[in-house]
Amino acid sequence: QVQLVESGGGLVQAGGSLRLSCAVSGTIFSINGMGWYRQAPGKQRELVAVITSGGLTNYADPVKGRFTISRDGARNTVYLQMNSLKPEDTAVYYCNAMRVKALPLKPATDYWGQGTQVTVSS
């Protein structure tokens, strides 16, 4: 059973910083990519940032230059460093592990974390 455990959310003032972590546990042979998504009240879930197994990254335009995604492959952990936070960054942030294989010949599956609340006050 694969599980994603997120941590690091909380309340911060505008201009502040937070660091989110997401650890993937369970029987894992490989993980293709990992990413962060967010969902604000009344809005659809949207991509924040992704990182491939090779370290390539992609960011949503609203967070470029402020957020940094990184990955510790040995620990199957992904991080999201969020700087210069704005009130519009307030949302529940979800971790995503893409195309996870428990064994080489097993089919790949995507997994999601339970979400962590980030609230930025003005």
Secondary structure, DSSP 8 states (H G I E B T S, - for coil): --EEEEE--EEEETT--EEEEEEEESS-SEEEEEEEEEE-TTS--EEEEEEETT--EEE-GGGTTTEEEEEEGGGTEEEEEE-S--GGG-EEEEEEEEEEESSTTS--EEEE---EEEEEE-
